[in-house]
Every structure is written in C-alpha cells, then in structure tokens.
C-alpha cells in the first residue's frame, strides 16, 4: 500500500515570473504587505497604493507583478494554501486517522492564529465569491481531493464515490466552521472547532469500519 499522500503544491499567479532572487523577495514583500493591510482594514479596504506604501515600493512595481487587486488577492490565497499544505503534508505518519484529522485541523488553526491575512483569504473562496464565479484550482475542492487520497493511500479506506463526496462535504463544513470560529475571536471559538472534530469522526468512522 502506498503510504504517501499526494499533496500538489500550488504556484503563485503573477504577471512577471520571479526568475531572480530580487524579484522573488519583492513579490514576498508585496504579499506580506497585503496580508497585514487585510488584517487591519479588511479585504474590501485593500488598495494598490496602500500595498505599495506598506512594502516600500511604488504603485508601478505592484502593477508590474499584479495587474489588479484581484490577481494580488488570488496570489495571496494560493500562498496561504501552499503554507497550509506544507503544514499537513506529513500528518499522521504512524498514527491513527483521527489523530491525522485533528492534526489537519490544528494546522489550519495555527495558521489562522499566526499568519497575517490567513483568516480573511481562505484558499480562494473569498476571492471566488467576489471576482471569479467559477471553480478554480486551489479551493476547498483540491483540499478534499488531498484528504480523500490520504485516507485511501495511508489508512486503507476503500475508495468510493460516497467517501469522496462525504470528504468534500466535510471540507466545505470545515471551511465554514473554522471561518466562523475565527470571525469574531482572533484565537478561535473552541465551540465551533470542537463541533468540527466531532463531525469528522461521525462522517468518517463508517468508512473506517467498512475498510476493515
């Protein structure tokens, strides 16, 4: 049995590819500035001029890499997803699946508490609702595929349409519950977090039994 789950790493969408270290550092600076400004003023208050000022760049530099706010926010969402994947890609090795599930939730919680902009830019959903209006890679759908693959490849769950659908439902519920948990409390409302952990076990335990 393959014990390694497939966690594809997303790529940032920028107008000019950062082929040099200086360009990479500049893009990081722009995204960092945007993330801090979102925490201060919200997504709808973000402007390219504020990003330029906060990062010590010019508006022209911002436009060089991000032609509009939409592209900058999408890049920030992809970076958030990349950092989340980096946290969870090795979860649960040598442990039972409920421990791995808790570790995935804990990875999100830690980033929501410590990563600027993470709570507001949730893997692209907020961006999709405002700008895109169609499914895109880098959303909860890709997370669901990763978790589904993890359960099958590492924990011996039988692959099925039912499992895939229930995992996708869980990820959507998880996204909503965690968003609500951090909506009013920077450290997260433990009631919503506990409910998510309970839902994960309720949804997935029947598949664990059927896999034995």
KEVOVEX-712561 format. One record per residue (C-alpha): residue number from 1; x, y, z; residue in three letters. Coordinates in steps of 0.2 Angstrom, whole numbers, plus 5000, padded with zeros to 4 digits. Example, Ala and Ser with C-alpha at 12.3 -4.5 7.8 and 13.67 -1.06 7.14 Angstrom:
# residues 2
    nr     xx     yy     zz   rest
     1   5062   4978   5039    ala
     2   5068   4995   5036    ser
***
This chain:
# residues 212
    nr     xx     yy     zz   rest
     1   5000   5000   5000    unk
     2   5006   5017   4996    unk
     3   5008   5027   5012    unk
     4   5012   5044   5004    unk
     5   4998   5055   5000    unk
     6   4999   5067   4985    unk
     7   4999   5085   4990    unk
     8   5002   5095   4975    unk
     9   5010   5112   4978    unk
    10   5001   5127   4970    unk
    11   5010   5140   4961    unk
    12   5008   5159   4963    unk
    13   5000   5168   4949    unk
    14   5010   5184   4945    unk
    15   5011   5195   4929    unk
    16   5030   5193   4929    unk
    17   5038   5177   4934    unk
    18   5051   5179   4948    unk
    19   5066   5172   4939    unk
    20   5078   5182   4950    unk
    21   5080   5182   4969    unk
    22   5077   5200   4970    unk
    23   5060   5198   4961    unk
    24   5055   5184   4972    unk
    25   5059   5194   4988    unk
    26   5049   5209   4980    unk
    27   5034   5198   4977    unk
    28   5035   5191   4995    unk
    29   5036   5209   5002    unk
    30   5020   5214   4992    unk
    31   5011   5199   4998    unk
    32   5016   5202   5016    unk
    33   5011   5220   5015    unk
    34   4994   5215   5008    unk
    35   4991   5202   5021    unk
    36   4995   5214   5035    unk
    37   4984   5228   5027    unk
    38   4969   5215   5026    unk
    39   4971   5211   5044    unk
    40   4970   5230   5048    unk
    41   4957   5236   5035    unk
    42   4948   5220   5028    unk
    43   4949   5214   5010    unk
    44   4937   5227   5003    unk
    45   4949   5241   5010    unk
    46   4964   5235   5001    unk
    47   4972   5246   4988    unk
    48   4987   5245   4977    unk
    49   4993   5262   4983    unk
    50   4992   5256   5001    unk
    51   5001   5240   4997    unk
    52   5015   5250   4988    unk
    53   5017   5261   5003    unk
    54   5017   5247   5016    unk
    55   5030   5237   5006    unk
    56   5041   5252   5002    unk
    57   5038   5251   4983    unk
    58   5030   5261   4970    unk
    59   5012   5258   4963    unk
    60   5021   5254   4946    unk
    61   5031   5240   4955    unk
    62   5014   5232   4962    unk
    63   5007   5233   4944    unk
    64   5022   5225   4937    unk
    65   5018   5209   4946    unk
    66   4999   5211   4949    unk
    67   4989   5220   4936    unk
    68   4974   5222   4948    unk
    69   4969   5219   4966    unk
    70   4960   5203   4961    unk
    71   4977   5195   4955    unk
    72   4986   5200   4971    unk
    73   4972   5193   4982    unk
    74   4972   5177   4972    unk
    75   4991   5175   4974    unk
    76   4989   5178   4992    unk
    77   4976   5165   4993    unk
    78   4987   5152   4984    unk
    79   5002   5156   4996    unk
    80   4990   5153   5011    unk
    81   4985   5136   5003    unk
    82   5004   5132   5000    unk
    83   5008   5136   5018    unk
    84   4993   5125   5024    unk
    85   4999   5111   5013    unk
    86   5016   5112   5019    unk
    87   5009   5110   5037    unk
    88   4999   5095   5034    unk
    89   5008   5085   5020    unk
    90   5016   5074   5033    unk
    91   5002   5072   5046    unk
    92   4998   5056   5053    unk
    93   5013   5046   5048    unk
    94   5012   5031   5061    unk
    95   4996   5037   5069    unk
    96   4978   5033   5068    unk
    97   4967   5043   5056    unk
    98   4958   5053   5069    unk
    99   4975   5059   5075    unk
   100   4979   5064   5057    unk
   101   4962   5073   5055    unk
   102   4965   5083   5071    unk
   103   4982   5087   5065    unk
   104   4975   5094   5049    unk
   105   4963   5105   5059    unk
   106   4976   5110   5071    unk
   107   4987   5116   5056    unk
   108   4973   5127   5050    unk
   109   4970   5134   5067    unk
   110   4989   5138   5070    unk
   111   4990   5147   5053    unk
   112   4974   5157   5057    unk
   113   4981   5162   5074    unk
   114   4999   5167   5067    unk
   115   4998   5170   5048    unk
   116   4993   5188   5043    unk
   117   4979   5188   5031    unk
   118   4975   5170   5033    unk
   119   4958   5171   5041    unk
   120   4952   5183   5028    unk
   121   4959   5174   5012    unk
   122   4953   5156   5014    unk
   123   4961   5147   5000    unk
   124   4952   5157   4987    unk
   125   4934   5155   4992    unk
   126   4933   5174   4997    unk
   127   4941   5178   4980    unk
   128   4930   5167   4970    unk
   129   4914   5175   4978    unk
   130   4920   5192   4973    unk
   131   4928   5190   4957    unk
   132   4929   5173   4948    unk
   133   4912   5165   4950    unk
   134   4918   5148   4943    unk
   135   4928   5133   4951    unk
   136   4946   5135   4952    unk
   137   4961   5125   4957    unk
   138   4967   5130   4975    unk
   139   4950   5130   4983    unk
   140   4942   5118   4995    unk
   141   4939   5105   4981    unk
   142   4958   5102   4980    unk
   143   4959   5100   4999    unk
   144   4945   5087   4998    unk
   145   4955   5078   4985    unk
   146   4971   5078   4996    unk
   147   4961   5072   5011    unk
   148   4952   5058   5001    unk
   149   4969   5052   4994    unk
   150   4976   5052   5012    unk
   151   4963   5041   5019    unk
   152   4964   5029   5004    unk
   153   4983   5028   5002    unk
   154   4989   5029   5020    unk
   155   4974   5022   5031    unk
   156   4967   5009   5019    unk
   157   4949   5017   5017    unk
   158   4941   5009   5002    unk
   159   4940   5022   4988    unk
   160   4922   5026   4983    unk
   161   4911   5040   4977    unk
   162   4902   5040   4994    unk
   163   4919   5043   5003    unk
   164   4924   5056   4990    unk
   165   4908   5066   4992    unk
   166   4907   5065   5011    unk
   167   4925   5071   5012    unk
   168   4921   5086   5001    unk
   169   4906   5089   5012    unk
   170   4917   5089   5027    unk
   171   4930   5100   5020    unk
   172   4916   5113   5015    unk
   173   4909   5111   5033    unk
   174   4926   5113   5040    unk
   175   4930   5129   5030    unk
   176   4913   5137   5036    unk
   177   4915   5131   5054    unk
   178   4933   5137   5055    unk
   179   4929   5153   5047    unk
   180   4915   5156   5059    unk
   181   4927   5151   5074    unk
   182   4939   5165   5069    unk
   183   4926   5178   5063    unk
   184   4925   5187   5080    unk
   185   4939   5179   5090    unk
   186   4957   5180   5085    unk
   187   4961   5164   5094    unk
   188   4946   5155   5088    unk
   189   4930   5150   5096    unk
   190   4933   5132   5103    unk
   191   4914   5128   5102    unk
   192   4915   5128   5083    unk
   193   4932   5119   5082    unk
   194   4926   5105   5094    unk
   195   4910   5103   5083    unk
   196   4921   5101   5068    unk
   197   4931   5087   5076    unk
   198   4916   5078   5081    unk
   199   4908   5079   5063    unk
   200   4924   5072   5056    unk
   201   4923   5057   5066    unk
   202   4904   5055   5063    unk
   203   4906   5056   5044    unk
   204   4922   5045   5043    unk
   205   4920   5032   5056    unk
   206   4908   5021   5045    unk
   207   4921   5021   5031    unk
   208   4934   5015   5043    unk
   209   4923   5001   5048    unk
   210   4919   4996   5031    unk
   211   4938   4996   5026    unk
   212   4942   4983   5039    unk
***
